[in-house]
Amino acid sequence: MESWSKTRPVSLTEREREILQLVWGGLKNREIGQRLKISIKTVEAHRANIMKKLRVSNAAQLLREALEGGYVHFRRAG
């Protein structure tokens, strides 16, 4: 099965990319809000928009699409 982002590029805003990178880093919505100095509701809204754009319904799918779509990069430790 080919991912949606590979078949048709999805345009994320700079803020959406920033939030996606923080989600990839393992931060929770509350932590993202604190780091970016925005409300949790705003983080939730951005995250919902990202999920809608990438056509995913859960965090595992979101991270898979983010990686396959080139929005985040896997770095090995060491």
N, C-alpha and C positions, 0 to 999 in steps of 0.2 A: 504494500500500500504506500503510495507516494504522499508525502505531506502536502497540505494546502499551501504552505509558504513556498514550497519548491515549484508548485504548478502555477502559482500566481503571487508575485511579491506583494507583501502587505506593508503599508506605510504606517509606521508608528511615530508619534511625536517624540521630541527630545525627552520630555518628562516621562512618557510611557516607557521609553528605552531605559531611562534612569531607574525607574521603579522595577522594571523587569530584571535589570542587572542586580538590584538589591534582593529581589525575590530569589534569584539564582544563587545569591550569596547566603541564603538561608534566613534572612531577616523576616520577622513577622510584621504584619501591617502596622502595629503600634510602634515598632522599632523604626520602620521606614518613615512613618509620620514624624517621629521625633527627630530623626536624622535630617529630613528635608524641611522640617518646620512647617508641616501641613497637618491637617486633621486626619484622623483615621478614616473618616467618611470620604475624604478626598482621595486617600490612598485606595480605598475600596472601589470608588468610582473609576479611577484610572485602571485598576486591575480588572474590573469588569469590562471596561472598554477594550483592553488588551485581549482578554479572553474571547470577546465577541469578534474582534478583528481576526484573530488566529483560529477562530471556530473550534474552540476547545471548551470542555465543561468541568475540568478539574485541574488541580495543581500539577499532577504528574504529566498530563497531556500538555499543559502550558510549558513546562520545562523542556519536554521533548521537542515541541515545536520551536521554542526559543533556541535550542541548540541546533536543530536541523536547519532552521531558517537563518542561522548566522547572527542572531541578535545577541547571543552570549557565546563565550568560548570556554571550553574545558581546559583547565591547566592542571597538570600533574604536580604534586608536591615533590620537592626535593630536586 
